[in-house]
Amino acid sequence: MRSPQDAATVSGTSETPLQQFMAGVRLSLPLCISIAPFGALFGALAVSQGLSATHAVLMSGLIYAGASQMVGIELFNGTVPAWLIVLSVFAVNFRHVLYSAALGPALDKWPLWKQALGFGLLVDPQYAESEKKRERGLPVTFAWYLGLGGTMYVNWVVATWLGTLVGRSLPDAHTYGLDYLLAIYFLTMVLAFRHRRNWAPVVLCSGVVSMLAYNWVGSPWHVSIGAMAGIILAAMMAPAKQQRKIPEEIVRENLAEEETTL
């Protein structure tokens, strides 16, 4: 029978699954603090738009995508048909398809049910932290991933519920400038990758195209259009394929060092 130490070695780290899980939980704590206001804001906006607290919490638990949820509640009380609401939410959330494609190779050795759970928890900070881990040549283990993503998920749902408690007593959440928190949050996520090759031109291209699309096409399509413009430019400026092999070589070196020390 394989010991916890042997299992840890196979996963590419000397830590046990419990230690990996707790490392993910610790990493999630500052992220939870930054995400909680968005969850509370959504809960407050949801009840102010006529949703019940139960519906708001269920929406956070089942959709688990802050920007898309906020777009959805803005459209619920209008005359917009249901299919257009679904399409609008998909347009805002399209970046998660790109996250899945980028992070998929790191999760391909997980069992299918773990992959399904992992992609379900794949939100912006989860992707950012997983990419940082890969850049350091470290494997993205399921225990670490679950500790990070599971904690943020619970935090999001609880924050939504707390927001519903004060939502009806809040005259207009936009009056306090709370809607700018989302933009500030995404800006910090983008800045975290500023050391990458061609970061500035790709971000500039995506931002300019997104603003133009907002004026010419409208919301929420400007999000996907700006993202696709950045992707196209990044693909055109991409170097030779050797760049993607570097992290894999670093992982093999780390595994060899760990086997030597063990």
GIKA-V432635 format. One record per run of one state. SS is the DSSP state (~ for helix, > for strand, _ for the rest). FROM is the first residue (numbers start at 1). TO is the last residue. If there is no record, write none. Layout:
{{SS FROM TO} {SS FROM TO}}
//
This chain:
{{_ 1 3} {~ 4 10} {_ 11 16} {~ 17 48} {_ 49 52} {~ 53 62} {_ 63 65} {~ 66 76} {_ 77 81} {~ 82 93} {_ 94 94} {~ 95 107} {_ 108 111} {~ 112 120} {_ 121 123} {~ 124 135} {_ 136 141} {~ 142 167} {_ 168 172} {~ 173 176} {_ 177 179} {~ 180 191} {_ 192 198} {~ 199 216} {_ 217 220} {~ 221 237} {_ 238 241} {~ 242 261} {_ 262 262}}
//
